[in-house]
């Protein structure tokens, strides 16, 4: 079968969720998306754990679970020295084998635009413009390099409203209208660039574009999104919505639907169209859970003593453990000043945890997904827990105790799932992950701070009004796709092998997912059997380190977006 017979377009809506789009579809406000769904199959798409850009798109690119590609977050942790946040950034050079490489090796022509986790660009059979985690447009983010000059001076990788000169904002953002207009402009420029590339470059067999504007809109404009879809009960009475911004949010959603229609039309009637997101979305968390405080209460973590009169971190924690004083200071001191004071205290003092007397501690993974590390001898600089029986006993106790945590304000369980890391992941990187994984109720986030006496406190001032959820979205339509409507139990992990099967390419044995056979009739599957190929002999690719300037640019950008 010729390559034109297997033409496939993937449209990525970063953070897309049927919780938003289903009401719009029911109201007839997204006709192009509605047509796509009516033509084929669709359903919620279970993301990775955590439901996060870095891990989810890495799974899409490699076809592997996080235990095999090793990416849980944007940054790389130095576990031995108790680095709970990370320093260097991951990039596409760490992946042994990518979807792009497999398709290129099979002779397919590619057009890959703005997919996160693709920097630095791979030499594909076609062209690639990298997406999120590209340091800046000054970097070499286009393949082949000759195309960079043709993108236009207005091309941007991500919104710039988070910038304030040479630094990044954590608070005091520009006006809502300015931020929204930046998101709309980014999407419009992306579409113009893509249409120009498709017109001027070689015809493609496989094309993919990711729109990150959905993620940015849902992060920063969630109350408006709730109101736009008619969920008035979710909008707090104190939240005053600007009618001009409200109109702009509705216009963006309409423009997104128009972009979907243009892409489907440009792909042609014989193309298979696959629409997907990396995770879902919902309102920001309402409660903070101080898991290090919890571990302290269990006798597994010990705070150090004061180190002189100018021990700012010790003083910050001391103040935080006096509820009346903490509440008073929160009323008197602006949030931006509080954030700066925390940064200064932590930068000028040693960690508040006494590692030589601590058995376990929190490693934040992503808001409602938390890791608990066991301070094991030989793995950590000051490890005290013996490997083997003592280690397993401690893991068992943490899991058992976590399942009993309840929010005293609501009476509801806080932890949805507590398990060993090997229950969630398989692969060579599992041993580098936190020993215990806690998945909290989505209304709760795990906080590492020790500046609290109570285990659970309200979270009144989130930086962003919306945060990620587990279930993304999936839809597919095409000449050979059955019109089954809604499907259940769809997984992000199964999308890469499904793409290769649609393209008539053998699936590597390094892939963890399965082909979504429910998309096709049995007659089609009999005529197009699933094929596999062995890639076990492919060596691991060496990682390309980013320059110090690129590292700094990425750190500031991600901090400004609220990811760090």
C-alpha positions as CSV (number, residue, x, y, z in Angstrom):
1,X,0.0,0.0,0.0
2,X,1.4,3.4,-0.9
3,X,2.2,6.0,1.7
4,X,-0.6,8.3,0.5
5,X,-3.0,5.5,1.3
6,X,-1.9,5.7,4.9
7,X,-2.0,9.4,5.5
8,X,-2.4,10.3,9.2
9,X,-2.8,13.7,10.9
10,X,-2.5,14.0,14.7
11,X,-4.0,17.1,16.3
12,X,-2.8,17.6,19.9
13,X,-4.8,19.8,22.3
14,X,-2.5,20.2,25.3
15,X,-4.7,19.7,28.4
16,X,-7.8,19.1,26.3
17,X,-10.7,17.6,28.3
18,X,-14.2,16.5,27.5
19,X,-15.2,18.2,30.8
20,X,-14.8,21.4,28.8
21,X,-15.6,20.3,25.2
22,X,-18.6,18.1,25.9
23,X,-20.8,21.0,27.0
24,X,-19.6,23.0,24.0
25,X,-20.4,20.2,21.7
26,X,-23.9,19.8,23.2
27,X,-24.5,23.5,22.7
28,X,-23.5,23.3,19.0
29,X,-20.5,25.6,19.5
30,X,-17.8,23.3,18.1
31,X,-19.2,22.1,14.9
32,X,-15.9,20.8,13.4
33,X,-15.0,18.8,16.5
34,X,-18.6,17.5,16.5
35,X,-18.3,16.3,12.9
36,X,-15.0,14.6,13.7
37,X,-16.5,12.7,16.6
38,X,-19.6,11.7,14.7
39,X,-17.4,10.2,11.9
40,X,-15.5,7.8,14.2
41,X,-14.6,6.9,17.8
42,X,-13.9,8.9,20.8
43,X,-13.4,8.8,24.6
44,X,-11.5,9.9,27.6
45,X,-7.8,9.1,27.5
46,X,-6.1,7.9,30.6
47,X,-2.8,9.8,31.0
48,X,0.4,8.8,32.7
49,X,1.0,9.1,36.4
50,X,1.6,11.9,36.9
51,X,-0.7,13.5,34.4
52,X,2.0,16.0,33.4
53,X,3.4,17.4,30.2
54,X,6.9,15.9,30.6
55,X,5.9,12.3,31.4
56,X,2.9,12.2,29.1
57,X,4.5,13.5,26.0
58,X,7.6,11.4,26.6
59,X,5.3,8.3,26.7
60,X,3.7,9.4,23.5
61,X,7.1,9.9,21.8
62,X,8.7,6.7,23.0
63,X,5.7,4.4,23.3
64,X,7.0,3.5,26.8
65,X,5.8,3.9,30.4
66,X,7.7,6.4,32.5
67,X,9.7,3.5,34.1
68,X,11.3,2.9,30.8
69,X,11.9,6.5,29.5
70,X,12.7,7.8,33.0
71,X,10.8,11.1,32.8
72,X,8.5,12.1,35.6
73,X,9.2,15.9,35.5
74,X,11.1,18.5,33.5
75,X,14.2,18.3,35.7
76,X,16.7,15.7,36.7
77,X,17.1,15.1,40.4
78,X,20.4,14.4,42.3
79,X,18.9,11.9,44.7
80,X,22.1,11.2,46.6
81,X,22.3,14.8,47.8
82,X,18.6,15.1,48.7
83,X,17.6,17.2,45.6
84,X,13.8,17.1,45.8
85,X,13.2,19.6,42.9
86,X,15.8,18.9,40.2
87,X,18.6,20.8,38.4
88,X,19.3,20.0,34.8
89,X,16.5,19.6,32.2
90,X,15.5,16.6,30.3
91,X,15.5,16.8,26.5
92,X,14.8,14.6,23.5
93,X,18.3,13.2,23.3
94,X,17.6,10.9,26.2
95,X,15.1,8.8,24.2
96,X,16.5,5.6,22.7
97,X,13.9,5.4,20.0
98,X,11.2,7.8,19.0
99,X,8.0,7.7,17.0
100,X,9.6,10.1,14.5
101,X,12.6,7.9,14.0
102,X,10.5,4.8,13.4
103,X,8.3,6.5,10.9
104,X,11.3,8.1,9.1
105,X,13.1,4.8,8.9
106,X,9.9,3.3,7.3
107,X,10.2,5.9,4.5
108,X,7.3,8.2,5.7
109,X,7.4,11.9,5.1
110,X,6.9,13.8,8.4
111,X,5.6,17.2,9.4
112,X,6.0,17.6,13.2
113,X,5.2,21.0,14.7
114,X,5.3,22.2,18.4
115,X,5.2,18.8,20.1
116,X,6.6,19.2,23.6
117,X,9.8,17.3,24.6
118,X,11.1,17.3,21.0
119,X,14.1,19.7,21.5
120,X,16.7,19.4,20.1
121,X,15.1,18.6,16.8
122,X,15.7,15.2,15.3
123,X,16.8,14.7,11.7
124,X,13.6,13.3,10.4
125,X,12.4,12.5,6.9
126,X,10.6,15.8,6.5
127,X,10.6,18.7,8.9
128,X,10.3,19.3,12.7
129,X,9.7,22.5,14.7
130,X,10.2,21.7,18.4
131,X,7.8,22.7,21.2
132,X,7.8,23.1,24.9
133,X,11.3,22.8,26.6
134,X,12.8,24.6,23.7
135,X,14.9,27.3,25.4
136,X,14.1,30.1,23.0
137,X,13.6,30.9,19.3
138,X,17.3,31.8,19.3
139,X,18.1,28.1,19.7
140,X,18.4,25.7,16.8
141,X,14.9,24.4,17.1
142,X,14.0,23.6,13.4
143,X,15.0,20.8,11.1
144,X,16.1,21.2,8.4
145,X,17.8,24.4,9.6
146,X,17.0,26.2,6.3
147,X,13.3,26.4,7.4
148,X,14.0,28.6,10.4
149,X,14.3,31.7,8.3
150,X,10.9,31.0,6.8
151,X,8.9,30.8,10.0
152,X,8.6,34.5,10.3
153,X,9.6,37.0,13.0
154,X,6.3,36.6,14.7
155,X,6.7,32.9,15.4
156,X,6.7,32.0,19.1
157,X,7.1,28.7,20.9
158,X,5.2,29.8,24.0
159,X,3.3,32.8,25.3
160,X,5.5,35.6,26.6
161,X,3.1,37.3,29.1
162,X,5.0,35.5,31.9
163,X,8.0,37.6,31.2
164,X,8.9,40.9,32.9
165,X,11.9,42.2,31.0
166,X,14.7,39.7,31.6
167,X,13.0,37.9,34.5
168,X,9.7,36.0,34.9
169,X,6.6,36.8,36.8
170,X,5.2,34.7,39.6
171,X,2.5,37.2,40.5
172,X,1.2,40.5,39.2
173,X,0.7,39.3,35.6
174,X,-0.4,41.6,32.9
175,X,-4.1,42.3,32.4
176,X,-6.2,39.3,31.7
177,X,-7.1,40.7,28.3
178,X,-3.4,41.0,27.4
179,X,-2.7,37.5,28.5
180,X,-5.6,36.1,26.5
181,X,-4.7,38.0,23.4
182,X,-1.2,36.5,23.6
183,X,-2.7,33.0,23.7
184,X,-4.9,33.8,20.7
185,X,-2.1,35.3,18.7
186,X,0.2,32.2,19.4
187,X,-2.5,29.9,18.1
188,X,-3.1,32.0,15.0
189,X,0.6,32.2,14.2
190,X,1.0,28.5,14.6
191,X,-1.8,27.8,12.1
192,X,-0.4,30.3,9.5
193,X,3.0,28.7,9.8
194,X,1.7,25.2,9.5
195,X,-0.4,26.0,6.5
196,X,2.5,27.7,4.8
197,X,4.8,24.7,5.5
198,X,2.2,22.3,4.1
199,X,1.8,24.4,1.0
200,X,5.5,24.9,0.3
201,X,7.2,21.7,1.5
202,X,7.0,18.1,0.4
203,X,3.7,16.3,0.9
204,X,3.5,14.5,4.2
205,X,2.4,11.0,5.2
206,X,2.3,11.7,8.9
207,X,1.7,15.2,10.3
208,X,1.3,16.3,13.9
209,X,0.8,19.7,15.5
210,X,0.2,20.5,19.2
211,X,-1.7,23.5,20.4
212,X,-0.5,24.6,23.8
213,X,-2.9,27.5,24.0
214,X,-5.6,25.2,25.5
215,X,-3.3,24.3,28.4
216,X,-2.4,28.0,29.0
217,X,-6.1,29.0,28.8
218,X,-7.2,26.4,31.3
219,X,-4.3,27.2,33.7
220,X,-4.9,30.9,33.9
221,X,-8.6,31.4,32.9
222,X,-10.4,28.4,34.5
223,X,-13.3,30.4,36.0
224,X,-13.9,31.9,32.6
225,X,-13.8,28.5,31.0
226,X,-16.3,27.2,33.5
227,X,-18.6,30.1,32.8
228,X,-18.1,29.6,29.0
229,X,-19.4,26.1,29.2
230,X,-22.3,27.0,31.4
231,X,-21.0,25.6,34.7
232,X,-22.1,28.7,36.7
233,X,-22.1,26.8,40.0
234,X,-18.4,26.2,39.8
235,X,-17.7,30.0,39.5
236,X,-17.3,31.5,43.0
237,X,-19.5,34.4,43.8
238,X,-16.4,36.5,44.7
239,X,-15.0,36.0,41.2
240,X,-15.8,38.9,39.0
241,X,-15.5,38.0,35.3
242,X,-14.7,40.7,32.9
243,X,-17.3,40.5,30.0
244,X,-14.7,41.5,27.5
245,X,-12.4,38.7,28.6
246,X,-15.3,36.4,28.7
247,X,-16.0,37.2,25.0
248,X,-12.4,36.6,24.2
249,X,-12.3,33.2,25.9
250,X,-15.4,32.1,23.9
251,X,-13.8,33.5,20.7
252,X,-10.6,31.5,21.4
253,X,-12.6,28.3,21.7
254,X,-14.4,29.1,18.5
255,X,-11.1,29.8,16.8
256,X,-9.7,26.5,18.0
257,X,-12.7,24.7,16.5
258,X,-12.1,26.6,13.2
259,X,-8.4,25.5,13.3
260,X,-9.5,21.9,13.7
261,X,-11.8,22.2,10.6
262,X,-9.0,23.8,8.5
263,X,-6.5,21.1,9.4
264,X,-9.0,18.3,8.6
265,X,-9.8,19.9,5.3
266,X,-6.2,20.4,4.4
267,X,-5.4,16.8,5.2
268,X,-7.9,15.6,2.7
269,X,-10.8,13.1,2.7
270,X,-8.5,10.1,2.6
271,X,-6.6,11.0,5.7
272,X,-7.1,9.5,9.1
273,X,-7.5,12.2,11.7
274,X,-6.5,11.5,15.3
275,X,-7.1,14.2,18.0
276,X,-5.7,13.8,21.5
277,X,-4.5,15.5,24.6
278,X,-1.8,14.6,27.1
279,X,-3.9,15.1,30.2
280,X,-7.1,16.6,31.4
281,X,-8.0,19.7,33.5
282,X,-9.9,20.9,36.4
283,X,-10.0,23.7,39.0
284,X,-6.9,24.4,41.1
285,X,-6.5,22.5,44.3
286,X,-8.4,23.8,47.4
287,X,-6.3,22.1,50.1
288,X,-2.6,21.8,50.9
289,X,-1.4,18.6,52.5
290,X,1.9,19.0,54.4
291,X,3.2,15.5,53.9
292,X,6.6,16.2,55.5
293,X,4.7,17.3,58.6
294,X,2.7,14.1,58.4
295,X,5.9,12.1,58.2
296,X,7.2,14.1,61.2
297,X,4.0,13.2,63.2
298,X,4.6,9.5,62.3
299,X,8.2,9.8,63.8
300,X,9.8,9.2,60.4
301,X,11.2,12.7,59.9
302,X,13.0,15.1,62.2
303,X,13.6,18.8,61.9
304,X,17.0,20.2,62.7
305,X,17.7,22.6,65.5
306,X,18.3,26.4,65.0
307,X,21.7,27.4,63.7
308,X,22.2,30.8,65.1
309,X,20.1,34.0,65.3
310,X,20.1,34.5,61.5
311,X,18.7,31.0,60.6
312,X,15.9,32.4,58.4
313,X,14.5,29.0,57.4
314,X,14.2,27.9,61.0
315,X,12.5,31.2,61.8
316,X,10.1,30.8,58.8
317,X,9.1,27.3,60.0
318,X,8.8,28.6,63.6
319,X,6.4,31.3,62.5
320,X,4.5,28.9,60.3
321,X,3.8,26.6,63.2
322,X,2.0,29.3,65.1
323,X,-1.4,29.5,63.4
324,X,-2.4,32.9,64.8
325,X,0.9,34.6,63.8
326,X,0.8,32.9,60.4
327,X,-2.7,34.1,59.7
328,X,-1.9,37.6,60.8
329,X,1.2,37.8,58.6
330,X,-0.8,36.5,55.6
331,X,-3.3,39.3,56.1
332,X,-0.6,42.0,56.4
333,X,2.0,40.9,53.9
334,X,1.3,40.7,50.1
335,X,1.6,37.2,48.6
336,X,4.4,38.3,46.4
337,X,6.5,39.4,49.4
338,X,5.7,36.1,51.2
339,X,7.0,34.2,48.2
340,X,10.2,36.2,48.1
341,X,10.7,35.8,51.8
342,X,10.4,32.0,51.4
343,X,12.9,31.9,48.5
344,X,15.4,34.1,50.5
345,X,15.0,31.9,53.7
346,X,15.5,28.7,51.8
347,X,18.4,30.0,49.8
348,X,20.3,31.4,52.8
349,X,19.9,28.4,55.1
350,X,20.5,24.7,55.1
351,X,17.5,22.4,54.7
352,X,15.2,22.3,57.7
353,X,15.3,18.4,57.7
354,X,17.9,16.6,59.8
355,X,18.8,13.9,57.3
356,X,20.8,11.9,59.8
357,X,17.6,11.4,61.9
358,X,15.1,11.1,59.1
359,X,13.8,7.9,57.6
360,X,11.4,9.2,54.9
361,X,10.6,12.5,53.2
362,X,8.4,14.0,50.5
363,X,9.5,14.4,46.9
364,X,6.8,16.5,45.0
365,X,6.1,15.0,41.6
366,X,3.1,17.1,40.4
367,X,0.6,18.7,42.7
368,X,-1.7,15.8,43.5
369,X,0.9,13.1,42.7
370,X,3.6,12.8,45.4
371,X,6.6,10.6,46.0
372,X,7.9,9.5,49.4
373,X,11.6,8.6,49.5
374,X,13.1,6.2,52.0
375,X,16.4,7.6,53.3
376,X,18.2,4.3,52.5
377,X,21.8,3.6,53.3
378,X,24.0,3.6,50.3
379,X,21.5,5.5,48.1
380,X,21.6,8.8,50.0
381,X,24.5,10.8,51.4
382,X,23.2,10.4,55.0
383,X,21.0,7.4,54.6
384,X,20.0,5.6,57.8
385,X,17.4,2.9,56.7
386,X,18.9,-0.5,56.1
387,X,17.9,-2.1,52.7
388,X,15.9,-5.2,52.7
389,X,13.4,-6.0,55.4
390,X,13.6,-2.7,57.3
391,X,13.1,-0.8,54.0
392,X,10.1,-2.9,53.0
393,X,8.6,-2.6,56.5
394,X,8.8,1.1,56.3
395,X,7.2,1.2,52.9
396,X,4.3,-1.0,54.1
397,X,3.7,1.3,57.1
398,X,3.7,4.5,54.9
399,X,1.2,3.0,52.5
400,X,-1.0,1.8,55.3
401,X,-0.9,5.2,57.2
402,X,-1.5,7.2,54.0
403,X,-4.7,5.4,53.2
404,X,-6.2,6.6,56.5
405,X,-5.5,10.3,56.0
406,X,-8.8,12.2,56.0
407,X,-9.5,15.9,55.5
408,X,-11.0,17.1,58.8
409,X,-12.7,20.0,57.0
410,X,-14.6,17.7,54.6
411,X,-14.4,14.3,56.1
412,X,-13.3,12.8,52.8
413,X,-10.2,10.6,52.2
414,X,-7.2,12.6,51.0
415,X,-5.2,9.8,49.3
416,X,-6.9,8.0,46.4
417,X,-4.1,5.5,45.9
418,X,-0.9,4.6,47.9
419,X,1.4,2.1,46.4
420,X,5.0,1.0,45.7
421,X,6.7,2.5,42.7
422,X,6.9,-0.9,41.0
423,X,3.2,-1.3,41.1
424,X,2.9,1.7,38.7
425,X,6.0,1.4,36.5
426,X,8.2,-1.1,34.9
427,X,11.7,-0.6,33.4
428,X,15.3,0.3,34.2
429,X,14.4,3.8,35.6
430,X,12.0,2.6,38.3
431,X,14.7,2.3,40.9
432,X,15.4,6.0,40.4
433,X,11.8,7.0,41.3
434,X,10.5,7.7,44.8
435,X,9.9,4.5,46.8
436,X,6.2,5.1,47.5
437,X,3.8,7.0,45.2
438,X,0.8,8.8,46.7
439,X,-2.0,9.9,44.4
440,X,-4.1,12.4,46.2
441,X,-7.7,13.5,45.6
442,X,-7.5,16.1,42.9
443,X,-8.6,18.8,45.3
444,X,-5.5,18.3,47.3
445,X,-1.8,19.1,46.6
446,X,1.2,17.7,48.4
447,X,3.3,20.5,49.9
448,X,6.9,19.9,51.1
449,X,6.9,22.9,53.5
450,X,7.4,22.2,57.2
451,X,5.9,25.7,58.1
452,X,2.7,24.3,59.4
453,X,1.3,22.7,62.5
454,X,-1.8,21.2,60.9
455,X,-1.6,18.5,58.4
456,X,-4.1,20.1,56.0
457,X,-4.7,23.8,55.3
458,X,-6.8,25.7,52.8
459,X,-5.0,26.7,49.6
460,X,-6.5,30.2,49.1
461,X,-4.0,31.8,46.7
462,X,-3.1,29.3,43.9
463,X,-0.8,30.9,41.3
464,X,-3.1,29.4,38.5
465,X,-6.8,28.8,38.6
466,X,-6.7,25.5,36.8
467,X,-4.6,22.4,37.1
468,X,-4.1,19.0,35.4
469,X,-6.4,16.0,35.8
470,X,-5.9,12.3,34.9
471,X,-8.3,12.0,31.9
472,X,-7.4,13.6,28.7
473,X,-9.3,13.2,25.4
474,X,-9.1,11.1,22.3
475,X,-11.0,11.0,18.9
476,X,-10.2,9.4,15.6
477,X,-12.0,9.3,12.2
478,X,-11.1,8.2,8.8
479,X,-12.0,6.0,5.8
480,X,-11.2,2.8,7.7
481,X,-12.3,3.8,11.2
482,X,-15.5,2.4,12.5
483,X,-18.3,4.7,13.8
484,X,-18.5,3.2,17.2
485,X,-19.0,6.5,19.1
486,X,-17.7,6.6,22.7
487,X,-15.1,4.0,23.7
488,X,-14.1,3.2,27.3
489,X,-10.7,2.3,28.8
490,X,-8.5,4.2,26.4
491,X,-4.9,4.8,27.4
492,X,-2.3,7.3,26.2
493,X,0.2,4.5,26.2
494,X,-1.8,2.8,23.4
495,X,-1.8,5.7,21.1
496,X,1.8,5.3,19.7
497,X,1.4,1.6,18.6
498,X,-2.0,2.5,17.2
499,X,-0.4,5.3,15.1
500,X,2.2,2.8,13.7
501,X,-0.5,0.3,12.9
502,X,-2.5,3.0,11.0
503,X,0.6,3.8,9.1
504,X,1.4,0.2,8.2
505,X,4.6,0.2,10.2
506,X,5.8,-2.6,12.4
507,X,5.6,-1.9,16.2
508,X,8.9,-2.1,18.1
509,X,9.1,-4.6,20.9
510,X,10.2,-1.6,23.2
511,X,6.7,-0.3,23.1
512,X,4.5,-1.0,26.2
513,X,1.1,-0.2,24.8
514,X,-1.3,-2.1,22.6
515,X,-3.0,-1.3,19.3
516,X,-6.6,0.0,19.8
517,X,-8.2,-2.7,17.8
518,X,-11.7,-1.5,18.7
519,X,-11.2,1.3,16.1
520,X,-11.5,-1.2,13.2
521,X,-13.7,-4.0,11.9
522,X,-12.4,-7.6,12.2
523,X,-12.2,-7.7,8.4
524,X,-9.9,-4.7,8.4
525,X,-7.7,-6.2,11.1
526,X,-7.5,-9.5,9.2
527,X,-6.4,-7.6,6.0
528,X,-4.0,-5.4,8.0
529,X,-2.5,-7.6,10.7
530,X,-0.5,-6.0,13.5
531,X,3.2,-6.5,12.8
532,X,6.1,-6.2,15.2
533,X,9.8,-5.6,15.0
534,X,12.7,-6.2,17.3
535,X,14.8,-3.2,18.4
536,X,16.5,-4.6,21.4
537,X,19.9,-4.2,19.9
538,X,19.5,-0.4,19.4
539,X,22.0,1.3,21.8
540,X,20.9,4.1,24.2
541,X,21.4,7.5,22.7
542,X,23.7,9.8,24.7
543,X,22.0,12.9,26.2
544,X,23.0,16.3,24.8
545,X,23.5,18.8,27.6
546,X,22.0,22.2,27.4
547,X,24.2,25.2,27.8
548,X,24.1,27.2,31.0
549,X,22.2,29.9,29.2
550,X,19.6,27.5,27.8
551,X,19.2,25.9,31.3
552,X,18.6,29.4,32.8
553,X,16.1,30.3,30.1
554,X,14.1,27.1,30.6
555,X,14.1,27.4,34.4
556,X,12.7,30.9,34.2
557,X,10.1,30.1,31.7
558,X,8.8,27.0,33.6
559,X,8.9,28.9,36.9
560,X,6.9,31.7,35.3
561,X,4.3,29.2,34.0
562,X,4.0,27.7,37.5
563,X,5.6,24.4,36.8
564,X,8.6,24.9,39.2
